């Protein structure tokens, strides 16, 4: 068996059924090994999108996903997607072809040091030099990607290693035992006792749920804990979906672009329980103020995240799902009736003073109406920019998923991620929402949709500008607008026609209901453009 054939066997042993990739000569032996395999290869139109599609697939399937690229520029194009997955803790195994082993370090054609280039934003990386190491390396890579704080792992394989015959019979390991990698999942009993005591002494406890809750499959256990002890919850952008929007214990997304009443809830609490969140600057701009005001419990599976941005009174390392299952059975007696009444008064008394242009469609109304009309279990994939913040602020969470890239903020994420999401859940409605700037970074993936019959609905919020940068220039540089105007191109209707896609457009609030109904009822991949005024601002 060749190394390339062994690589395919490893993927089959891991239960991989789909991979996203873009071939080249340095990875051609692997593709030869893939020929005739049960694994389906999805050809993307640019390597970065292979990583984003794998991200969407992993987030919806809740399993490690795989992307494959060739050496040099092919591998380098993947770097942004790897950094995005690392920031958002998405389990991906990325396979890259590499130049022949004896040529490494000589700056030959299409050579790039991928291990060095990705060192700061992958969980681990391998350069395979011995063909007999392939089964062990793949087993370790999947284990590392999917355990502890999840994330991307890179496997760089020179072309000669792929072509070489194994000198040992192929045997994929049944288990793994890595001396230097022992992720802790069970919470320390002494720390758990302190956490229970802190909750029992609290008068105004509040949960702050981050993306780690969803990645750790802890939504149900955290929801059960909140409901049993009637403890209210706010979330970060990546934690949206832990509680439905209309749940009586849910008090919105916190942060610079969150709900004012969510931020007031944080400020008014006496015990903040942070779960699966690093609480970076977008969530809590002035952490030092908060540290002085209230007690903080920080729960995370990654010890490096605890206290990184906000010093905890009580750190607790472990798996969120298991911790909240334990806490549901703990001897907890906390009275929150008056606290919940106070929060409800704050929520109902908070007036939205923002004004929006009467030209075009109101972006708040757009997101509210769209998400209310989407299926109960639909998947909403938001891109980056003003559209992301309007989406996070107004999305009506039911029992579906809200997905975006929060840690890195990578434009062009939504369309390939939506493709991956739909391929992981072919029976669920998937809508990608992006601005006209982000759209042009990955609109070439319409070909991937059509060729592979992937039904993703793409909605472009068009204002003819890079809206969030323009807004920053408005606020910071006295309306000195430079490099932000997109003009009227592309002509979206003609672009949709080029990919044989139905096209919908809307430029008024009065037509929004009808057009969204037609857009969502469309039985195939389609494009809708909604015109909003460039004077609209997030805040």
C-alpha positions as CSV (number, residue, x, y, z in Angstrom):
1,X,0.0,0.0,0.0
2,X,1.3,3.5,-0.9
3,X,1.3,6.4,1.5
4,X,-1.5,8.0,-0.5
5,X,-3.7,4.9,-0.3
6,X,-2.9,4.7,3.4
7,X,-4.1,8.4,3.8
8,X,-7.4,7.5,2.2
9,X,-7.8,4.4,4.4
10,X,-7.2,6.5,7.5
11,X,-10.0,8.8,6.5
12,X,-12.3,5.9,5.8
13,X,-11.4,4.5,9.2
14,X,-12.4,7.8,10.8
15,X,-15.8,7.6,9.1
16,X,-15.2,10.5,6.8
17,X,-17.7,10.6,3.9
18,X,-17.0,14.0,2.4
19,X,-13.9,16.2,2.0
20,X,-13.5,19.6,0.6
21,X,-10.5,20.4,-1.6
22,X,-8.6,21.6,-4.6
23,X,-6.0,19.3,-6.2
24,X,-2.5,20.0,-7.6
25,X,0.5,17.9,-8.5
26,X,1.9,17.7,-5.0
27,X,-1.3,16.1,-3.7
28,X,-2.1,14.2,-6.9
29,X,-1.1,10.8,-5.5
30,X,-3.6,11.2,-2.7
31,X,-6.3,12.0,-5.3
32,X,-5.3,8.8,-7.2
33,X,-5.8,6.9,-3.9
34,X,-9.2,8.6,-3.5
35,X,-10.3,7.4,-6.9
36,X,-12.9,4.6,-6.4
37,X,-13.1,5.4,-2.6
38,X,-16.5,5.8,-1.0
39,X,-15.4,9.3,0.2
40,X,-17.0,12.1,-1.8
41,X,-14.7,14.9,-2.9
42,X,-16.2,18.4,-3.2
43,X,-14.2,20.6,-5.5
44,X,-14.3,24.2,-4.3
45,X,-13.2,27.1,-6.4
46,X,-10.5,28.5,-4.1
47,X,-8.6,26.8,-1.4
48,X,-9.6,29.1,1.5
49,X,-13.2,28.1,0.8
50,X,-12.3,24.4,1.3
51,X,-11.4,25.3,4.9
52,X,-14.5,27.4,5.4
53,X,-16.8,24.7,4.0
54,X,-15.1,22.2,6.3
55,X,-15.8,24.6,9.1
56,X,-19.5,24.7,8.3
57,X,-19.6,21.0,7.9
58,X,-17.9,20.4,11.3
59,X,-20.1,22.9,13.2
60,X,-23.4,21.3,12.0
61,X,-22.3,17.6,12.0
62,X,-20.4,18.2,15.3
63,X,-17.7,16.0,13.9
64,X,-14.2,16.7,12.7
65,X,-14.2,17.7,9.0
66,X,-11.4,17.5,6.4
67,X,-10.0,19.8,3.7
68,X,-7.3,19.0,1.2
69,X,-5.0,21.3,-0.8
70,X,-1.8,21.1,-2.8
71,X,1.6,22.7,-1.9
72,X,2.8,26.3,-2.2
73,X,0.1,28.8,-3.1
74,X,-2.6,26.2,-2.7
75,X,-1.6,25.5,0.9
76,X,-1.0,29.2,1.6
77,X,-4.5,30.1,0.4
78,X,-5.8,27.8,3.1
79,X,-4.1,29.8,5.9
80,X,-6.9,32.3,6.5
81,X,-9.4,29.5,6.9
82,X,-7.1,27.7,9.4
83,X,-6.7,30.9,11.4
84,X,-10.5,31.3,11.3
85,X,-11.1,27.8,12.5
86,X,-8.5,28.2,15.3
87,X,-10.1,31.4,16.6
88,X,-13.5,29.8,16.6
89,X,-12.3,26.4,17.9
90,X,-13.6,24.4,15.0
91,X,-12.2,20.8,14.6
92,X,-10.7,20.4,11.1
93,X,-8.0,18.1,9.8
94,X,-6.2,19.9,6.9
95,X,-4.1,17.8,4.5
96,X,-1.6,19.6,2.3
97,X,0.7,18.2,-0.3
98,X,4.3,19.2,-0.2
99,X,7.3,19.1,-2.5
100,X,9.5,16.0,-2.4
101,X,11.4,15.3,0.8
102,X,14.9,15.7,-0.6
103,X,14.0,19.2,-2.0
104,X,12.7,20.6,1.3
105,X,14.4,23.8,2.2
106,X,15.7,24.6,-1.3
107,X,13.0,27.0,-2.3
108,X,12.0,24.9,-5.2
109,X,8.8,25.4,-7.3
110,X,5.7,25.7,-5.1
111,X,7.5,25.0,-1.8
112,X,6.1,26.7,1.3
113,X,7.0,25.9,4.9
114,X,3.4,25.2,6.1
115,X,4.4,24.1,9.6
116,X,6.2,27.3,10.2
117,X,3.6,29.5,8.5
118,X,0.7,28.1,10.6
119,X,2.5,27.6,13.9
120,X,0.5,30.2,15.8
121,X,-2.9,29.2,14.7
122,X,-3.2,25.4,14.5
123,X,-3.5,23.1,17.5
124,X,-0.7,20.9,16.1
125,X,1.0,20.2,12.8
126,X,2.8,17.3,11.2
127,X,5.4,17.0,8.4
128,X,5.3,13.4,7.5
129,X,8.7,12.0,6.5
130,X,8.2,8.3,7.0
131,X,5.4,6.6,5.1
132,X,4.9,4.1,7.9
133,X,3.9,6.9,10.3
134,X,0.8,7.8,8.4
135,X,-1.7,5.7,10.4
136,X,-0.4,7.0,13.7
137,X,-0.2,10.6,12.5
138,X,-3.8,10.6,11.2
139,X,-5.1,9.0,14.4
140,X,-3.4,11.6,16.5
141,X,-4.5,14.5,14.3
142,X,-8.2,13.5,14.6
143,X,-7.8,13.0,18.3
144,X,-6.2,16.4,18.9
145,X,-8.6,18.2,16.6
146,X,-11.7,16.8,18.4
147,X,-10.7,16.8,22.1
148,X,-10.1,19.5,24.7
149,X,-10.5,22.9,23.1
150,X,-11.2,21.8,19.5
151,X,-9.3,23.3,16.6
152,X,-7.5,22.7,13.3
153,X,-4.6,20.2,12.8
154,X,-2.4,20.3,9.7
155,X,-0.8,17.2,8.1
156,X,1.8,18.2,5.5
157,X,2.8,15.2,3.3
158,X,5.6,15.4,0.7
159,X,4.7,13.9,-2.7
160,X,7.4,11.2,-2.4
161,X,6.0,10.0,0.9
162,X,2.6,9.7,-0.7
163,X,4.1,7.6,-3.5
164,X,6.3,5.4,-1.4
165,X,5.2,1.9,-0.5
166,X,4.7,1.1,3.2
167,X,7.1,-1.5,4.6
168,X,4.6,-2.6,7.2
169,X,1.0,-3.8,6.9
170,X,-1.5,-1.1,7.2
171,X,-3.0,-1.0,10.7
172,X,-5.1,2.0,11.9
173,X,-4.7,2.4,15.7
174,X,-7.8,1.5,17.8
175,X,-6.8,4.0,20.5
176,X,-4.4,6.8,21.2
177,X,-2.2,7.6,24.1
178,X,-0.1,10.8,23.6
179,X,2.3,11.5,26.4
180,X,2.3,15.3,26.0
181,X,-1.4,15.7,25.3
182,X,-3.9,14.9,28.1
183,X,-6.8,17.3,27.9
184,X,-8.7,17.6,31.2
185,X,-12.5,17.1,31.0
186,X,-13.6,16.3,34.5
187,X,-13.9,19.2,36.9
188,X,-11.9,19.3,40.1
189,X,-14.2,18.3,43.0
190,X,-12.8,21.0,45.3
191,X,-13.4,23.7,42.7
192,X,-16.9,22.4,42.0
193,X,-17.7,22.7,45.7
194,X,-16.5,26.3,45.7
195,X,-18.6,27.0,42.6
196,X,-21.7,25.5,44.3
197,X,-21.1,27.6,47.4
198,X,-20.7,30.8,45.4
199,X,-24.0,30.2,43.5
200,X,-25.8,29.6,46.8
201,X,-24.5,32.9,48.2
202,X,-25.4,34.9,45.1
203,X,-28.4,37.2,45.0
204,X,-28.1,38.2,41.4
205,X,-26.4,35.3,39.5
206,X,-26.0,35.5,35.7
207,X,-24.7,33.0,33.1
208,X,-22.6,34.3,30.2
209,X,-22.6,31.6,27.5
210,X,-20.0,31.5,24.7
211,X,-19.4,29.4,21.7
212,X,-17.7,26.7,23.8
213,X,-21.1,25.7,25.1
214,X,-22.3,24.8,21.6
215,X,-18.9,23.2,20.6
216,X,-19.1,21.1,23.7
217,X,-22.6,20.0,23.0
218,X,-23.6,21.5,26.4
219,X,-26.7,23.5,25.3
220,X,-29.2,21.0,26.9
221,X,-27.4,20.6,30.2
222,X,-26.9,24.4,30.6
223,X,-30.5,25.1,29.6
224,X,-31.6,22.5,32.1
225,X,-29.5,24.1,34.8
226,X,-30.8,27.6,34.1
227,X,-34.4,26.4,34.1
228,X,-34.1,24.3,37.2
229,X,-32.6,27.1,39.3
230,X,-34.1,30.0,37.4
231,X,-30.8,31.6,36.6
232,X,-30.8,34.2,33.7
233,X,-28.5,34.0,30.8
234,X,-26.8,36.3,28.3
235,X,-24.5,35.2,25.5
236,X,-21.6,36.3,23.3
237,X,-22.1,36.3,19.6
238,X,-20.7,32.8,19.2
239,X,-22.9,31.6,22.0
240,X,-26.2,32.6,20.3
241,X,-28.6,29.7,20.3
242,X,-28.1,28.3,23.8
243,X,-31.5,29.6,24.7
244,X,-34.2,30.7,22.2
245,X,-34.8,34.4,21.9
246,X,-38.2,34.3,23.5
247,X,-37.1,32.2,26.5
248,X,-38.0,34.0,29.7
249,X,-34.5,33.5,31.1
250,X,-32.7,34.8,28.0
251,X,-31.5,38.5,28.2
252,X,-29.7,38.9,24.9
253,X,-26.2,39.2,23.5
254,X,-23.8,41.3,25.5
255,X,-20.9,43.5,24.2
256,X,-20.3,46.6,22.1
257,X,-22.9,45.6,19.5
258,X,-25.2,43.6,21.8
259,X,-28.3,44.6,23.6
260,X,-28.0,47.4,26.2
261,X,-30.1,45.4,28.6
262,X,-27.7,42.5,28.4
263,X,-24.8,44.8,29.3
264,X,-26.9,46.2,32.2
265,X,-27.6,42.7,33.4
266,X,-23.9,42.0,33.6
267,X,-23.2,45.3,35.4
268,X,-26.1,44.6,37.9
269,X,-25.2,41.0,38.7
270,X,-23.2,39.9,41.8
271,X,-22.0,36.6,40.3
272,X,-21.1,36.2,36.6
273,X,-20.7,32.6,35.5
274,X,-18.7,32.6,32.2
275,X,-18.9,29.4,30.2
276,X,-17.0,28.6,27.1
277,X,-16.1,32.2,26.3
278,X,-12.8,34.1,26.3
279,X,-14.7,37.4,26.8
280,X,-12.5,39.4,24.5
281,X,-12.9,43.1,23.7
282,X,-16.1,43.0,21.7
283,X,-17.9,41.3,24.6
284,X,-16.4,43.2,27.5
285,X,-14.4,46.3,26.5
286,X,-13.3,47.2,30.1
287,X,-12.7,43.9,32.0
288,X,-10.8,45.6,34.8
289,X,-13.9,47.5,35.8
290,X,-15.9,44.3,36.0
291,X,-13.4,42.5,38.0
292,X,-13.7,45.1,40.8
293,X,-17.5,45.0,40.8
294,X,-18.5,41.4,41.0
295,X,-17.5,37.8,41.6
296,X,-16.6,35.8,38.5
297,X,-16.7,32.0,37.9
298,X,-14.9,31.1,34.6
299,X,-15.6,27.6,33.2
300,X,-13.7,26.4,30.2
301,X,-12.1,23.3,28.9
302,X,-8.9,25.2,28.0
303,X,-6.9,26.3,30.9
304,X,-5.2,29.0,28.7
305,X,-8.5,30.8,28.2
306,X,-9.4,31.1,31.8
307,X,-8.3,34.5,33.0
308,X,-6.8,35.5,29.7
309,X,-9.0,38.7,29.4
310,X,-11.0,38.7,32.7
311,X,-9.5,37.6,36.0
312,X,-11.8,35.0,37.6
313,X,-12.6,34.8,41.3
314,X,-13.1,31.0,40.7
315,X,-11.6,29.1,37.8
316,X,-13.1,25.8,36.8
317,X,-11.5,23.6,34.1
318,X,-13.6,20.9,32.5
319,X,-16.2,19.9,30.0
320,X,-19.2,22.2,30.2
321,X,-21.7,19.4,29.4
322,X,-20.5,17.3,32.3
323,X,-20.2,20.2,34.7
324,X,-23.7,21.4,34.2
325,X,-25.1,17.9,34.4
326,X,-23.4,17.7,37.8
327,X,-24.6,21.1,38.9
328,X,-28.2,20.1,38.1
329,X,-27.9,17.4,40.7
330,X,-26.1,19.6,43.2
331,X,-27.5,21.0,46.5
332,X,-28.2,24.5,45.1
333,X,-30.8,26.8,46.7
334,X,-30.9,30.2,45.1
335,X,-33.7,32.8,45.1
336,X,-33.8,34.8,41.9
337,X,-37.5,36.0,41.6
338,X,-36.7,39.7,42.4
339,X,-33.5,39.6,40.2
340,X,-35.6,38.3,37.3
341,X,-38.2,40.9,37.8
342,X,-35.5,43.6,37.9
343,X,-34.0,42.3,34.6
344,X,-37.4,42.2,33.0
345,X,-38.0,45.8,33.9
346,X,-34.6,46.8,32.5
347,X,-35.4,44.9,29.3
348,X,-38.9,46.4,28.8
349,X,-37.7,49.8,29.8
350,X,-34.8,49.9,27.3
351,X,-35.7,52.1,24.4
352,X,-34.0,51.6,21.0
353,X,-33.0,55.1,20.0
354,X,-31.4,54.2,16.8
355,X,-32.8,55.6,13.6
356,X,-32.5,54.2,10.1
357,X,-32.8,55.7,6.7
358,X,-36.2,55.6,5.0
359,X,-34.4,54.7,1.8
360,X,-34.4,51.1,0.9
361,X,-35.0,48.3,3.4
362,X,-34.6,48.7,7.2
363,X,-31.8,46.2,8.0
364,X,-33.2,45.4,11.4
365,X,-36.6,44.6,9.9
366,X,-34.9,42.5,7.3
367,X,-33.1,40.2,9.8
368,X,-36.2,39.9,12.1
369,X,-38.6,39.1,9.2
370,X,-36.2,36.7,7.5
371,X,-35.4,34.7,10.7
372,X,-39.0,34.6,11.8
373,X,-40.0,33.2,8.4
374,X,-37.2,30.6,8.3
375,X,-37.9,27.0,9.3
376,X,-37.8,26.1,13.0
377,X,-34.5,24.2,12.7
378,X,-33.0,26.4,9.9
379,X,-29.3,27.4,9.8
380,X,-28.5,31.1,9.5
381,X,-24.9,31.8,8.4
382,X,-23.9,35.4,8.9
383,X,-20.9,36.9,7.2
384,X,-18.7,39.8,8.6
385,X,-19.4,43.5,8.6
386,X,-22.5,45.5,9.3
387,X,-24.6,42.6,8.1
388,X,-23.1,40.4,10.9
389,X,-23.9,42.9,13.6
390,X,-27.4,43.5,12.3
391,X,-27.9,39.8,12.1
392,X,-26.6,39.1,15.7
393,X,-28.7,41.9,17.1
394,X,-32.0,41.0,15.4
395,X,-31.9,37.3,14.6
396,X,-34.9,35.5,16.1
397,X,-33.5,32.2,17.5
398,X,-35.8,29.3,17.5
399,X,-34.4,25.7,17.5
400,X,-32.0,26.2,14.6
401,X,-28.4,27.5,14.4
402,X,-26.9,30.9,14.1
403,X,-23.3,30.6,12.7
404,X,-20.7,33.2,12.0
405,X,-17.0,33.7,12.5
406,X,-16.5,35.7,15.7
407,X,-12.9,35.3,16.7
408,X,-11.2,36.2,13.4
409,X,-14.0,38.1,11.6
410,X,-13.2,36.7,8.1
411,X,-15.1,38.2,5.2
412,X,-16.3,35.7,2.7
413,X,-17.0,33.0,5.3
414,X,-20.7,32.7,5.0
415,X,-21.2,31.1,1.5
416,X,-18.6,28.3,1.7
417,X,-19.6,27.7,5.4
418,X,-23.2,27.5,4.3
419,X,-22.3,24.9,1.7
420,X,-20.6,22.8,4.3
421,X,-23.5,23.2,6.7
422,X,-26.1,22.1,4.1
423,X,-24.0,19.1,3.1
424,X,-23.9,18.1,6.7
425,X,-27.7,18.6,7.1
426,X,-29.2,18.2,3.6
427,X,-32.8,18.3,4.9
428,X,-32.4,21.6,6.8
429,X,-33.0,25.0,5.3
430,X,-29.7,27.0,5.1
431,X,-29.4,30.7,4.4
432,X,-26.2,32.6,3.9
433,X,-26.4,36.4,4.7
434,X,-23.6,38.6,3.6
435,X,-22.8,42.2,2.5
436,X,-22.0,43.0,-1.0
437,X,-18.3,43.3,-0.1
438,X,-18.1,39.8,1.5
439,X,-20.2,38.3,-1.2
440,X,-17.6,39.2,-3.9
441,X,-14.9,37.3,-1.9
442,X,-16.7,33.9,-2.4
443,X,-19.4,34.3,-5.0
444,X,-17.3,31.9,-7.2
445,X,-18.6,29.1,-4.9
446,X,-22.0,29.3,-6.6
447,X,-20.4,26.9,-9.1
448,X,-19.7,24.5,-6.2
449,X,-23.4,24.8,-5.1
450,X,-24.7,24.1,-8.6
451,X,-22.4,21.3,-9.6
452,X,-23.0,19.5,-6.3
453,X,-26.8,20.3,-6.1
454,X,-26.3,22.0,-2.7
455,X,-29.4,24.1,-2.0
456,X,-28.2,27.2,-0.2
457,X,-30.1,30.4,-0.3
458,X,-27.8,33.5,-0.4
459,X,-29.1,36.9,0.6
460,X,-26.9,39.9,-0.2
461,X,-27.4,43.1,1.9
462,X,-26.3,45.7,-0.7
463,X,-25.3,49.2,0.1
464,X,-22.5,49.7,-2.5
465,X,-19.9,50.2,0.2
466,X,-17.7,48.3,2.6
467,X,-20.3,49.4,5.2
468,X,-18.5,48.9,8.5
469,X,-15.3,50.4,7.4
470,X,-17.2,53.4,6.0
471,X,-19.0,53.7,9.4
472,X,-15.6,53.7,11.1
473,X,-14.3,56.4,8.8
474,X,-17.5,58.4,9.5
475,X,-17.0,58.2,13.3
476,X,-13.2,58.4,13.5
477,X,-11.9,60.4,10.5
478,X,-14.5,63.1,10.0
479,X,-16.2,61.4,7.0
480,X,-13.0,61.0,5.0
481,X,-14.1,58.0,2.9
482,X,-11.3,56.2,1.2
483,X,-11.2,52.8,-0.5
484,X,-14.7,51.8,0.6
485,X,-17.0,52.3,-2.4
486,X,-17.9,49.2,-4.3
487,X,-20.0,50.9,-7.0
488,X,-22.8,49.0,-8.8
489,X,-20.8,45.9,-9.8
490,X,-21.4,43.0,-10.2
491,X,-24.8,43.0,-11.8
492,X,-26.3,40.4,-9.5
493,X,-29.2,39.4,-11.7
494,X,-26.8,38.5,-14.5
495,X,-24.5,36.7,-12.1
496,X,-27.4,34.6,-10.9
497,X,-28.3,33.8,-14.5
498,X,-24.7,32.8,-15.2
499,X,-25.1,30.1,-12.6
500,X,-28.7,29.2,-13.6
501,X,-30.0,30.5,-10.3
502,X,-33.4,32.1,-9.6
503,X,-33.0,35.8,-8.6
504,X,-35.0,37.9,-6.2
505,X,-34.6,41.5,-5.3
506,X,-36.2,43.9,-2.8
507,X,-35.6,47.7,-2.2
508,X,-38.6,48.6,0.0
509,X,-40.0,47.5,3.4
510,X,-43.4,47.2,1.7
511,X,-42.2,44.4,-0.7
512,X,-40.1,42.6,1.9
513,X,-42.7,40.1,3.2
514,X,-43.7,38.9,-0.3
515,X,-40.1,38.7,-1.7
516,X,-38.8,36.8,1.3
517,X,-41.7,34.3,1.0
518,X,-40.8,33.7,-2.6
519,X,-37.1,33.5,-1.8
520,X,-37.5,30.9,1.0
521,X,-40.1,28.9,-1.0
522,X,-37.6,28.5,-3.9
523,X,-36.8,24.8,-4.2
524,X,-33.2,25.3,-5.4
525,X,-30.1,27.4,-4.7
526,X,-31.0,31.0,-5.3
527,X,-29.8,34.6,-4.8
528,X,-31.7,37.5,-3.3
529,X,-30.4,41.1,-3.1
530,X,-31.8,43.5,-0.6
531,X,-31.0,47.2,-1.0
532,X,-30.2,49.2,2.2
533,X,-29.1,52.8,2.4
534,X,-25.3,53.3,2.9
535,X,-26.1,55.9,5.6
536,X,-27.5,53.2,7.9
537,X,-25.2,52.5,10.8
538,X,-24.9,49.7,13.3
539,X,-25.2,51.9,16.4
